[in-house]
Amino acid sequence: MQEEILLRTEDVSATVLGLAVGEEVPWHHHTEITDHIVCLEGSIEVSVRSPEETAVLNPGQRHTVVNGRVHRVVNVGSGAAEYLIVQGIGKYDRIMGDA
């Protein structure tokens, strides 16, 4: 996974993440922050739990995952994928697991 931090404060961050074919950010959730995900290149799948939902994003499309919701991001395309993730407002954490 490639990561380029564009902005990071105590309660907001903006990062560009790159994923190889089939690579994923595993199941996790955040206690305070909301993820605003914008696909920049390739094709990514954002899956969430409770209830189960899946969104496939292509360049220019976005999806929001509210705090407390378990989710993951997977490169489902045939080439590299890149997305912008804006996270906030609140203290950053990443609690791993799919439950």
C-alpha positions, 0 to 999 in steps of 0.5 A: 500500500502506498500512502501520501499524507496531504494534510493531518491535524488533530481532528482532520486528515487527507491522504492519497492511498494506492492499492495494487491489484487485489490489495485491501485495507482490511476490515476496521472501524473508527470511533469518532471519524467519518471516512470520505472516500473518493476514487482517483484511479482504477476501481475500488470496492468499499464494503460495510457491515450492519447492514451489509452494503457494497459500493464499487467506485470508479474515478470521480465517484465517492462514498462516505462511511460513518463512524462506528461502521465496520468497513474495508476497501479493496482494489477490484480492478485489473490495474493499480488503484488510488483513492483520496480519503478525508477523515474527520472530524475527531480523534483518529483511530483504527480498530481492526476486525470485522465484528 
